[in-house]
């Protein structure tokens, strides 16, 4: 999980989207509310590209992890 420079939480470096947390911080959400938000984002995440990629790579005869749009590291500030 990474917090981007523009205030989004990205649950996978190969994610196609992030979750806006900056808005909650600016609106004065409590520490507990932020903690619960982050926990919910992590628990309910759908983007498991790295896990899916390993499965595809590990498949018999497969070397192609497929083509998938992703956020590049440079845009995450990483």
Buried (B, 14 or more C-beta within 10 A) or exposed (E): EBBBEEBBBBBBBBBEEBBEBEEBEEEEBEEEEEEEBBEEBEEEBEBBBEEBBEEEEEEEEEEEBEEEEBBEEEEBEE
